[in-house]
Amino acid sequence: MSAKPTMHMFSSSESIAIEQHSATPSVSRTSTGTATVEGRLTSPVARVPESTAQAGGITIKGHTIRTFAYTTDAAVIRNTNADAILAVYPFTGEPVITQALLIVAQQPLFVGVGGGTTTGTRVVELAMVAEMQGAAGVVINSPAPAETIEAAMNSVDIPVIATVTADDEVTEEKILAGAAIINVAAGANTTAVVTNIRAHHPEIPILASCGSTEDNIFNTLQAGADALTWTPPSAQQLQSQMMARYRGEMAE
């Protein structure tokens, strides 16, 4: 009786798995001497632009962070090479969400604890729970008053990031209240707001959204941002692109 052929139910197919780079892990060294190791299934699609490496960075507990990936997508969080994760979402903060993101994150997680939908004492309580769970820092949304920033700073030992949308009296109050980091999210006015805050407060760490183009990244850094918030593509966008390639709708 002839032997039955061996079946490998989960063997990879190079013709189908377009995200697969090679049959073996890749090891290389850059011109600056940095050794690089890539897994054979490593995907580069959720990686920060190389120009973000020009950022001076914000050092938190000995770790210098230049890029924050602004996402709550677990699959993207698991695969991005950003230095940290900025997980802010438009719902009231829940510790179970923080715990889920901490499980998949391979880098420090800075989680939103409210300030808009969620206000008052609950913001401080969520910040305390996030610290106990292992979050690297907490983010308080722009509508929160300076009193909330101060209360959170007095309650946790991890950095409190205060989000602002303008260089105004409210922002000044949040800085004076002790915010560890100012997160500028002013849309098209971000560069101008960063410039103004930096002029008044040369010492304050500033995190700012930078868009995705080289010009925006350069301008945001020139304005005085220490670190950058980068929004990666969503898993749905990446899946759509992959399916289009599977169907032969995109050029190889």
NULUMRO-891457 format. One record per residue: y, x, z of N, C-alpha, C in turn; residue in three letters. Coordinates in steps of 0.02 Angstrom, whole numbers, plus 32768, in hexadecimal, padded with zeros to 4 digits. Layout:
BEGIN
YXZYXZYXZALA
...
END
This chain:
BEGIN
7FC4802B8000800080008000803E802D8000MET
806B801F7FD280A780497FCF80D780388007SER
80FB806A801E812B805F805581678038803DALA
817F800C806981BA7FE4805881F98010805DLYS
82278007802F8264802F8032828C80218071PRO
82AC8054808C82D4804B80C88316802980B6THR
83287FF780DD83677FD280D183997FE48107MET
83D67FF380F2840C80038122843F7FCA811EHIS
843A7F9D814C84637F60814984AD7F6F814CMET
84C07FA4817085067FB1817B851E7FF2815CPHE
84FB800A81298511804781088551803A80E1SER
857E806C80E085BE806380BE85B6806A8073SER
85E3804C804E85E3805180058626806B7FEFSER
862780A77FD1866580C67FBD8689809D7F88GLU
866380787F5F868380507F2B86A680137F46SER
86917FFE7F8286AF7FC27FA086E17FD57FD7ILE
86CD8003800386F88015803C872E80458025ALA
876280298006879780537FEA87BE8078801EILE
87B98062805E87DD8085809287B780C380A8GLU
877980CC80908752810780A3876A8143807AGLN
8778817A809B879381B58079875D81E2805EHIS
872981EF808486F6821E806F86B582108094SER
8681823480828641822A80A2863C824F80E5ALA
8669827E80F0866882A5812E86AD82A9814CTHR
86B382B6818C86F582BE81AB871B82F7818APRO
875D82F0818887878321816787AB834B819CSER
87A8838D819487CB83BA81C187F783E78197VAL
883783EC81AA886684158184889A843381B2SER
88C4845E819788FA847C81BE8939847B8193ARG
8970846581B289AF8461818D89CF84A68188THR
8A0584A981608A2784E881568A4885018196SER
8A5584D381C68A7384E782068A3F84FB8239THR
89FF84F5822689C9850A825389A984D3827AGLY
89BC8494826E899E845C8292895A844A8274THR
89278449829E88E48437828788DF83EB8285ALA
88C283CF825088BD8387824788748374823CTHR
885D8343826288198329825B881D82DF824BVAL
87FE82CA821487FD8284820087B5826D81FCGLU
87A88231821687668213820F875B81FD81C7GLY
871D81F481B3871081E3816D8726819C815DARG
87328172818F874A812E8183879281258198LEU
87B4815C81A787F9815981BD8826813B8186THR
8852810D819A888080EF816B88C78104817ASER
88EE811881488933812E8154896780F7814DPRO
895380B9814689838085813389B0806E816CVAL
89A0807C81A989CA806681E189EB80A18204ALA
89FC80D381DC8A1A811081F88A65811381EEARG
8A87812F821F8AD08132821D8AE7816181E6VAL
8B23815481C98B3E818281978B4581C981B4PRO
8B3781FB818C8B39824081A48B7F825481BBGLU
8BB28236819E8BF7824881B08C09823681F8SER
8BE2820A82178BF181F8825D8BE48232828CTHR
8BC1826582748BB482A0829E8BF582C682AEALA
8C2B82B6828B8C6B82D782978C8C82BE82D7GLN
8C74828782F28C91826B832F8C89829B836AALA
8CBB829F83948CB782CB83CF8C8482B38400GLY
8C7D827084068C4B825384328C6482468478GLY
8C3E821D849C8C4A820D84E28C0C82238508ILE
8C14825085388BDB8268855F8BD2823D859DTHR
8B97821F85A18B8781F285D98B48820C85FBILE
8B4F822186398B17823D865F8AF482758639LYS
8B1C82A0861A8B0282DB85F98AED82D185B1GLY
8AEF829385988ADB828485538B198273852AHIS
8B24829784F48B5E828A84C98B4C82568494THR
8B74822184938B6981E984658BA181E68433ILE
8B9081EC83F48BC181E783BD8BBE81A58399ARG
8B83818783978B7B814883718B578114839BTHR
8B7180D783988B52809D83B88B3E806C8380PHE
8AFE805A837C8AE98028834B8AF67FE3836AALA
8B1F7FBC83488B337F7A83618B007F478347TYR
8ACD7F39836F8A987F0C835A8A6F7EF58396THR
8A507EBA838E8A1E7EA383BE89DB7E98839CTHR
89D57EB0835F89987EAA833889657EDC8350ASP
892F7EC4836F88FE7EF1838D88E07F22835BALA
88D17F0B831F88B37F3782EC88E37F6E82D7ALA
89237F5B82CF89567F8D82BC89617FBE82F5VAL
89667FA48332896F7FCF836C893880038371ILE
88FB7FEF836188C2801C836588C580538330ARG
88E7804682F988E5807482C08927809782B0ASN
895D808782D3899C80A882C489A080EC82E8THR
89C7811882CB89D0815A82EA8A148161830DASN
8A36812883178A75812A833C8A6981478382ALA
8A9C8165839F8A94818483E08A8B81518418ASP
8AA48114840E8A9F80E184418AA1809C841FALA
8A92806984468A938024842D8AC97FFD8451ILE
8AF17FD8842C8B237FAB84488B097F64843CLEU
8AEA7F46846E8ACA7F0584678AF67ECE8485ALA
8B207EB3845B8B4D7E7C84708B3C7E408444VAL
8B357E0684638B207DCB843D8B487D8E8454TYR
8B4D7D5984288B797D2084358B5A7CE9845FPRO
8B347CFC84928B167CCC84C08B227CE58506PHE
8B197CBA85378B207CD2857C8AEB7D07858ATHR
8AFE7D3A85AF8AD17D7185BC8A947D5C85E5GLY
8A5A7D7685D28A1C7D6985F689F67DAA8601GLU
89E17DB7863E89BB7DF4864C897C7DFB8621PRO
895D7DC4860E891F7DC885E6892E7DE685A1VAL
896A7DD88586897D7DF5854689877E40854EILE
89A97E54858389B37E9B859189707EBF8598THR
89417EA085BC89007EBE85C788DB7EC78585GLN
88DF7E95855A88BC7E99851988D87ED284EFALA
891A7ED984EE89397F0E84C7892B7F5384E4LEU
89277F58852689177F98854688D17FAF8534LEU
88A47F7F8528885F7F918518885C7FB584D5ILE
88847F9D84A4887F7FBA846088AF7FF48455VAL
88E47FF8847C8917802C847088FC80718483ALA
890980A1845788F680E68465893381108479GLN
896C80F0847E89AA8111849089CE80E684C5GLN
8A03810184E48A2680DB85178A3E809784FEPRO
8A36806485268A4A802085148A86800A853DLEU
8ABB7FF6851A8AF67FDB853A8AF87F908529PHE
8AF37F67855B8AE77F2085508B237EF58564VAL
8B2F7EC1853D8B657E92854D8B537E68858AGLY
8B837E5E85B68B787E3585F28BA97DFC85F6VAL
8BCB7DED85BE8BF97DB485BE8C427DC885BEGLY
8C6A7D9885D18CB37DA285D08CD57D6F85A4GLY
8CAD7D4E85798CC87D19854E8CA87CD78561GLY
8C6B7CCC85498C447C90855B8C347C9285A6THR
8C207CCC85BD8C0F7CD586048C4A7CF58627THR
8C5E7CD986608C9A7CF286828C8D7CFA86CDTHR
8CBF7D1786EE8CC07D1A87378C887D438756GLY
8C6F7D29878E8C3E7D4D87B78BFE7D5C8790THR
8BEB7D2E87648BAD7D39873E8BAE7D798715ARG
8BE97D8B86FB8BEF7DC986D58BDC7E058700VAL
8BF77E07873C8BE97E3E876A8BA07E3E877EVAL
8B847E03878B8B3D7DFF879E8B107E178766GLU
8B207E0487288AF97E1B86EF8AFE7E6786E7LEU
8B397E8286F48B427ECB86F08B167EEE8723ALA
8B137ED3875F8AE97EF187938A9F7EEE8781MET
8A8A7EB587668A437EAF87528A337EDE8719VAL
8A617EE386E88A567F1086AF8A4E7F5886C6ALA
8A767F6C86F78A6F7FB087138A2A7FBA8732GLU
8A137F88875889D27F8D877889997F8E8745MET
89A37F6D870C89707F6C86D8896B7FAE86B3GLN
89A27FD586B389A18015869189D2801B8658GLY
8A007FEC86518A337FF2861D8A60802E862BALA
8A76804F85F58AA1808A85FD8AE98078860AALA
8AFC803A85F98B40802386048B457FDA85F3GLY
8B7D7FBC86058B877F7585F68BC87F6C85CFVAL
8BCA7F3885A68C037F29857C8C1F7EE68590VAL
8C607EE3859C8C817EA485AE8CAF7E908576ILE
8CA87E52855F8CCD7E3A85258D187E358531ASN
8D3D7E3384FA8D867E3884FE8DA97E018526SER
8D907DC285278DB67D90854E8DB77D9B8599PRO
8D897DC485B38D867DCE85FB8DC57DEF8615ALA
8DDF7DD9864E8E1C7DF7866A8E0D7E3A868BPRO
8E427E5E869B8E3B7EA086BA8E177E9B86FDALA
8E1F7E6387208DFE7E5B87618DB27E5E875AGLU
8D977E4487238D4F7E4687188D387E8E870BTHR
8D607EB386E68D517EFA86DA8D4E7F20871CILE
8D807F1587458D847F3887858D497F2587B2GLU
8D387EE587B48D007ECF87DE8CBF7EEE87C7ALA
8CB47EF287868C777F10876B8C757F5B877BALA
8CAD7F7D87718CB07FC5877F8CA07FD387C9MET
8CB47FA687F58CA87FB0883C8C607F9E8850ASN
8C3A7F7F88228BF87F6688338BBF7F8E8814SER
8BCD7FB387E08B977FD987BE8BAB802287B7VAL
8B79804C87AD8B85809487A58B7C80AA875DASP
8B6E807B87318B6A808986E98BAD807886C9ILE
8BBD8096868F8BFE808A86708C098041865DPRO
8C46802A866A8C5B7FE786548C877FF08617VAL
8C727FD485DF8C977FD785A18CBF7F978599ILE
8D017F9E85938D2D7F64858A8D3F7F5D8541ALA
8D2E7F2585228D3F7F1984DD8D867EFE84D8THR
8DAD7F1984A98DF17F02849F8DFD7EF78454VAL
8E2F7ECE84458E3E7EBE84008E867ED083EDTHR
8EAC7EEA841C8EF27EFC840E8F097F2F8441ALA
8F3F7F5184308F5F7F7F84608F977F588481ASP
8F867F3584B78FB77F0984D78FB37F118523ASP
8FD67EE685458FD97EE9858E8F947EDE85ADGLU
8F6C7EB2858F8F297EA485AA8EFD7EE285A6VAL
8F017F05856D8EDB7F4385668EF17F778599THR
8F317F7C85A38F4D7FAB85D48F327F9B861AGLU
8F2F7F5B862A8F167F46866C8ECC7F588674GLU
8EA57F51863E8E5E7F6286428E537FAD864CLYS
8E7D7FD4862C8E78801D86368E8A802F867EILE
8EBF801186978ED5801F86DB8EA38004870ELEU
8E7C7FD086FA8E497FB487278E0D7FE1872EALA
8E09801487028DD48046870A8D9E804486D6GLY
8DA88020869E8D75801F86698D6280668656ALA
8D21807386548D0A80B786448D1580C885FCALA
8D0B809785D08D1280A085878D348063856AILE
8D61806E853B8D81803785178D60803084D3ILE
8D487FF484C58D287FE584868D597FBD845AASN
8D727FDC84268DA37FBC83FB8D7F7F9783C2VAL
8D877F5583C18D687F2C838E8D9F7EFE8372ALA
8DCB7F1D834B8E067EF983338E037EEB82E8ALA
8DC87EEC82CB8DC27EDE82848DE97F108259GLY
8E107EF5822B8E377F1F81FD8E6C7F488222ALA
8E7D7F33825F8EB17F5682858E957F8B82B5ASN
8E547F9682B18E347FC482E18E55800882E2THR
8E60802582A88E7C806982A58EC1806C82C7THR
8EEB803A82B98F2E803982D78F2A80318322ALA
8EFC8007833A8EF67FFC83828EDD803C83A4VAL
8EAC805D83868E94809D83A28ECC80D083A6VAL
8EF480D583718F2C810583708F5B80F883A9THR
8F6C80B983B48F9D80A883E98F8180B4842FASN
8F4280A1843A8F2480AC847C8F1F80F7848AILE
8F0B811C84588F04816584618F4781858472ARG
8F7D816C84548FBF818884628FD3817C84AAALA
8FBF814384C78FD18133850C8FA18152853EHIS
8F61815885298F2E816F85578F0281A48535HIS
8F1A81E185338EF3821685128EB082258534PRO
8EA8820E85738E6C821F85988E3581EA8593GLU
8E4581AD85808E14817785838DE1817D854BILE
8DA08177855A8D6E817685248D75813784FAPRO
8D77813E84B98D7F8105848C8D448100845DILE
8D2780C5845C8CF280B3842D8D11808283FCLEU
8D03808883BB8D23805D838A8CF4804D8350ALA
8CFA801083368CD37FFE82FA8CEF802482BFSER
8CC1803B82938CD68067825D8CC5804E8217CYS
8CA6801382128C927FFD81D08C59802781B6GLY
8C54802B81748C1C805081578C3180848123SER
8C718083810F8C8680B280DB8C9C80F480FATHR
8C99812980D28CAD816B80E98CF7816C80FDGLU
8D21814980D78D68814780E78D758127812AASP
8D5380EF81388D5C80CD81788D4680F881B2ASN
8D0E811A81A98CF5814681DE8D27817E81ECILE
8D3F819E81B68D6F81D481BD8DAF81BC81DFPHE
8DC9818381C88E08816981E38E028156822CASN
8DC98139823F8DBF812582858DBD816282B2THR
8D9C8196829C8D9881D482C38DDC81F682C7LEU
8E0181F7828F8E438215828F8E7381F082BCGLN
8E6881AE82C48E94818682EF8E8A81978339ALA
8E5081B583498E4581C9838E8E0781AE83AFGLY
8DDB818D83898D9D817383A68D6F81AD83B8ALA
8D4F81A783F18D1F81DA84078CD981CB83EDASP
8CC8818B83E78C86817783D08C8F813983A4ALA
8C5C812B837C8C6180F783498C2C80C18352LEU
8C41808383478C12804B83458C01803E82FCTHR
8BC1804282EC8BA9803882A78B7A7FFC82A5TRP
8B857FD082768B5B7F95826F8B257FA2823BTHR
8AE67FA9824F8AB17FB5821E8AA07F7581F9PRO
8A7E7F7B81BF8A677F3F819D8A347F1B81C8PRO
8A307ED981C28A007EB381EA89BA7EBB81CDSER
89887EAB81F689437EAE81DE89397E7E81A4ALA
895C7E4581A589567E15816E89707E31812DGLN
89A87E54813089C47E7380F489947EA880D8GLN
89797ED18104894B7F0580EF890B7EE880D2LEU
88F37EB180F188B67E9280D888C27E738093GLN
88FD7E568089890D7E388048890E7E6D8012SER
892B7EA78022892D7EDE7FF288E77EF77FE2GLN
88BD7EFB801688797F13800C88527EE27FE0MET
88597EA17FEE88357E6F7FC6884C7E707F7EMET
888D7E7C7F7388A67E807F2F88857EB97F0AALA
887B7EF07F2D885A7F2A7F0E88107F1B7F01ARG
87F07EF87F3087AA7EE57F2587A37EBA7EE6TYR
87D57E8F7EDB87D37E637EA087EC7E857E61ARG
88007EC47E6688187EE87E2C885E7ED57E17GLY
88857EB97E4688C87EA27E3588FD7ED87E3FGLU
88E97F117E5C89187F477E6888FC7F877E48MET
89297FB07E2F89137FEF7E1188F7801D7E47ALA
88C480427E3688A680717E6688D680AA7E73GLU
END
